[in-house]
């Protein structure tokens, strides 16, 4: 029976697929941008308890690093973000707001990124009772940019590559030579493919909201170059790919 006393941690992506609405919690927003000073230093996260029982949660901060594939976990806790309250017990059907405030270096040289994990805490069971507790963790991406800095996202190159299934797909090299992070979803993408003879065989334009739904936010860090394969299947391999990015005004 000891096996039944185990705790199973379920990541948010898995929870979203397998959990029914009656057995989950919702967290909004999932991406937050903060500034080093002024009103933009803080924002709130709202957690709703859609369980039938009280929901104990704890918020934890982890610093992130960047590589050419995007952000990655460092496992390093950070005190750059102040969270109030750090823990709460949310009653069924109720919501709780948590304020996230940047209290780190005000003279930030380049954007920094963090995960704020909203972690469901285990409940102490009555003596002699056995049960499996499924614990849900939701990660909120928090990014902080230097004062006055603006992103400078551009497409360095584009080619016809392959996706995970071996099918032809657009592969972009994105560059952001700025001290502020950028999002691909903050603008519009135009994708045109031509075959070896120069004939146009594919054309697609994605607005910011469509990019967010198709690709995600498309975060590119400060002074970073990132390779990104778009989840779009092209009609043919080879040929020439022209991709343009137009920032929102």
Protein Blocks (a to p, Z undefined) as FASTA:
>chain_A
ZZmmpccdddfklmmmmpcfklccddddfbdcddfedjklpccdddddfbfbdcdddddd
ddddddfkbccdehiacfkbccddfbdcddehiacddddddfbdfkbfbdcddddddddd
dddddehiacdddddddddddddddehiacdddcfbdcddddfkopacddddddddbfbd
cdfklmccddddddfkopafbdcdddfklmmmmnonopacehiacddddfbdcfbeehjd
dddddddZZ
